Amino acid sequence: MPDADAVISSAFARCLARADARTAPFRHWLLADVLPPDVAHALAGLALPPPIDAETHGKRETHNQQRVFLAGERLAEPAAAAFVRAFQAPDTVHRLEAATGAALGGTSLRVEYCQDTGGFWLEPHTDIGAKLFTMLIYLSDGPGAADWGTDIYDGPAAWAGRAPADFNRGLIFVPGADTWHGFRPRDIRGVRRSLIVNYVVPEWRARHELAYPETAVA
């Protein structure tokens, strides 16, 4: 996919410029047309291990060994490689810093590919700590998929809304003490596909999860 990372970066720049910035219950941005359509469809169609069909107990780390990241051998896929190049690129990183106020210099790029099925749920949590930036990109277009977005909370228990999860939409927030989010149980017919893009601290231990374990972002 020659120069696809530049095409992704340009599309994302346009998306970020049009982002719907919200301040309640915490600062977050709702995104549309996050990626070029062909790239979004290529990522949605990646050949990956089947989804985990087991109880998560409200935490993704319940099945850490089965989680999928755009790293290592996964980067043999042209769309995956182009995606991580685009979000490792200094221009993209600086654009995110300017838009959100996040300080990302010296962090590492971590991209998880999630495949969730019926019965999946996540308890409210903040991401505060080792994650300095969070973006979700929704990659499902089946029946009901628009309602498969991240739930947003005002504190640990008060539900405040839900991000739209139509295909190629997204959500950004900078983790803090108030960035409570999760996923309430609901009907998922098929597979809920999404990418979780994080920039994490240099001390991140699970180096195999990082797109470029030896290279921090500039």
C-alpha positions as CSV (number, residue, x, y, z in Angstrom):
1,M,0.0,0.0,0.0
2,P,2.5,2.7,-1.3
3,D,2.1,6.1,0.5
4,A,-1.0,4.9,2.2
5,D,0.2,6.3,5.5
6,A,0.3,9.8,4.0
7,V,-3.3,9.3,2.7
8,I,-4.4,8.1,6.1
9,S,-2.7,11.1,7.8
10,S,-4.4,13.5,5.4
11,A,-7.8,12.0,5.9
12,F,-7.4,12.0,9.7
13,A,-6.3,15.6,9.7
14,R,-9.6,16.5,7.9
15,C,-11.5,14.4,10.4
16,L,-9.8,16.0,13.4
17,A,-10.5,19.5,12.0
18,R,-14.2,18.7,11.9
19,A,-14.4,16.8,15.2
20,D,-17.4,17.5,17.5
21,A,-15.7,18.7,20.7
22,R,-17.7,18.1,23.9
23,T,-16.9,19.2,27.5
24,A,-19.4,17.2,29.5
25,P,-19.2,15.0,31.4
26,F,-15.5,15.2,30.4
27,R,-13.6,16.6,27.5
28,H,-14.0,14.3,24.5
29,W,-14.2,14.5,20.7
30,L,-16.6,12.6,18.5
31,L,-15.2,11.8,15.1
32,A,-16.6,10.9,11.6
33,D,-14.9,9.6,8.5
34,V,-11.8,8.9,10.6
35,L,-10.0,6.9,7.8
36,P,-10.1,6.7,4.0
37,P,-13.0,4.3,3.3
38,D,-10.8,1.7,1.5
39,V,-8.4,1.6,4.5
40,A,-11.2,1.3,7.0
41,H,-12.7,-1.6,5.0
42,A,-9.3,-3.2,4.7
43,L,-8.8,-3.0,8.5
44,A,-12.3,-4.4,9.1
45,G,-11.5,-7.3,6.9
46,L,-8.1,-8.3,8.4
47,A,-7.7,-12.1,8.8
48,L,-7.4,-12.5,12.5
49,P,-7.9,-15.2,15.1
50,P,-11.6,-15.8,15.9
51,P,-13.2,-13.5,18.6
52,I,-12.9,-14.6,22.2
53,D,-16.2,-16.2,23.1
54,A,-15.9,-16.1,26.9
55,E,-17.0,-14.0,29.9
56,T,-14.8,-10.9,30.2
57,H,-15.9,-10.0,33.8
58,G,-16.0,-6.4,32.6
59,K,-12.3,-6.2,31.8
60,R,-10.4,-6.7,28.6
61,E,-7.4,-8.0,30.5
62,T,-9.4,-11.0,31.6
63,H,-8.1,-12.7,28.4
64,N,-4.8,-10.9,27.9
65,Q,-3.2,-13.9,26.1
66,Q,-5.8,-13.8,23.3
67,R,-5.7,-10.0,22.7
68,V,-4.7,-8.8,19.2
69,F,-2.4,-5.8,18.6
70,L,-1.2,-4.1,15.4
71,A,2.4,-5.1,16.1
72,G,5.0,-7.7,15.1
73,E,3.7,-10.1,12.5
74,R,0.4,-8.3,12.2
75,L,2.3,-5.5,10.4
76,A,2.8,-7.8,7.4
77,E,-0.7,-6.7,6.5
78,P,-0.4,-3.6,4.3
79,A,-3.3,-1.7,5.9
80,A,-2.1,-2.4,9.4
81,A,1.4,-1.3,8.6
82,A,0.2,1.9,6.9
83,F,-2.1,2.7,9.8
84,V,0.6,2.5,12.5
85,R,3.0,4.5,10.3
86,A,0.4,7.2,10.0
87,F,-0.1,7.4,13.8
88,Q,3.7,7.2,14.5
89,A,4.3,10.1,12.2
90,P,5.4,13.4,13.9
91,D,2.8,15.4,12.0
92,T,-0.1,13.3,13.2
93,V,1.3,13.3,16.8
94,H,1.7,17.0,16.8
95,R,-1.8,17.5,15.4
96,L,-3.3,15.4,18.2
97,E,-1.3,17.4,20.8
98,A,-2.5,20.7,19.4
99,A,-6.2,19.5,19.2
100,T,-6.4,17.8,22.6
101,G,-3.6,19.2,24.8
102,A,-2.1,15.8,25.4
103,A,1.7,15.7,25.8
104,L,2.8,12.7,23.7
105,G,6.5,13.2,23.2
106,G,8.5,10.1,24.2
107,T,5.4,7.9,24.4
108,S,4.8,4.6,22.5
109,L,2.1,3.8,20.0
110,R,-0.2,0.9,21.0
111,V,-3.1,-0.2,18.8
112,E,-5.4,-3.0,19.9
113,Y,-7.8,-4.7,17.4
114,C,-10.9,-5.7,19.3
115,Q,-13.5,-8.2,18.2
116,D,-16.4,-8.3,20.7
117,T,-19.4,-10.6,20.6
118,G,-22.7,-11.1,22.4
119,G,-22.3,-10.9,26.2
120,F,-19.4,-8.5,26.0
121,W,-19.3,-5.7,28.5
122,L,-16.8,-3.4,30.2
123,E,-17.2,-1.9,33.6
124,P,-16.7,1.9,33.9
125,H,-13.0,2.9,34.1
126,T,-10.9,5.9,33.3
127,D,-7.7,4.7,31.5
128,I,-5.8,7.1,33.8
129,G,-2.2,6.0,34.5
130,A,0.0,4.5,31.8
131,K,-2.2,5.6,28.9
132,L,-1.8,9.3,28.0
133,F,-4.2,9.3,25.0
134,T,-7.1,7.1,23.9
135,M,-8.9,7.0,20.6
136,L,-11.5,4.4,19.5
137,I,-12.3,3.8,15.8
138,Y,-15.5,1.7,15.1
139,L,-15.3,-0.7,12.2
140,S,-18.6,-2.6,12.2
141,D,-21.5,-2.0,9.8
142,G,-23.9,-4.8,10.6
143,P,-27.4,-4.5,12.0
144,G,-27.4,-2.4,15.1
145,A,-23.7,-1.5,14.9
146,A,-24.4,2.2,15.2
147,D,-25.4,1.5,18.8
148,W,-22.3,-0.4,19.7
149,G,-20.4,2.8,20.8
150,T,-18.5,3.4,24.0
151,D,-20.7,4.5,27.0
152,I,-19.7,7.7,28.7
153,Y,-20.2,8.3,32.4
154,D,-20.4,11.2,34.8
155,G,-18.4,9.6,37.6
156,P,-18.1,5.8,38.1
157,A,-21.8,5.1,38.0
158,A,-23.9,7.8,36.3
159,W,-24.4,7.0,32.6
160,A,-24.3,10.2,30.5
161,G,-24.4,9.1,26.9
162,R,-23.0,6.9,24.2
163,A,-20.6,7.6,21.3
164,P,-22.1,6.9,17.9
165,A,-20.5,3.8,16.4
166,D,-21.5,4.0,12.8
167,F,-18.7,2.5,10.5
168,N,-15.6,4.7,10.5
169,R,-16.7,6.9,13.4
170,G,-14.6,7.4,16.5
171,L,-14.1,8.9,20.0
172,I,-11.0,10.6,21.5
173,F,-10.3,11.6,25.1
174,V,-7.2,12.3,27.2
175,P,-7.3,10.0,30.2
176,G,-7.9,11.8,33.5
177,A,-9.6,11.3,36.8
178,D,-13.0,12.1,35.2
179,T,-12.8,10.1,32.0
180,W,-15.2,7.3,33.0
181,H,-16.2,5.1,30.1
182,G,-17.3,1.5,29.5
183,F,-19.6,-0.7,27.5
184,R,-23.0,-1.6,28.9
185,P,-24.3,-5.1,27.9
186,R,-26.4,-5.0,24.8
187,D,-27.4,-7.1,21.8
188,I,-24.4,-7.7,19.5
189,R,-25.3,-9.7,16.4
190,G,-22.1,-10.7,14.7
191,V,-18.8,-9.1,15.7
192,R,-18.2,-5.6,17.1
193,R,-14.9,-4.6,15.5
194,S,-12.9,-1.6,16.7
195,L,-9.4,-0.2,17.1
196,I,-8.2,1.3,20.4
197,V,-5.3,3.7,19.8
198,N,-3.3,4.6,22.8
199,Y,0.0,6.4,23.4
200,V,1.5,4.9,26.5
201,V,4.3,5.8,28.9
202,P,7.9,4.7,28.1
203,E,7.8,2.3,31.1
204,W,5.1,0.2,29.4
205,R,6.1,-3.4,30.2
206,A,4.3,-5.4,27.5
207,R,6.6,-4.4,24.7
208,H,5.1,-6.9,22.3
209,E,1.9,-4.8,22.3
210,L,3.7,-1.8,20.8
211,A,3.8,-1.0,17.1
212,Y,7.4,0.2,17.5
213,P,8.8,-1.1,20.7
214,E,12.2,0.4,20.1
215,T,11.0,3.8,18.8
216,A,9.1,6.4,20.8
217,V,7.1,9.0,19.0
218,A,8.7,12.4,18.5
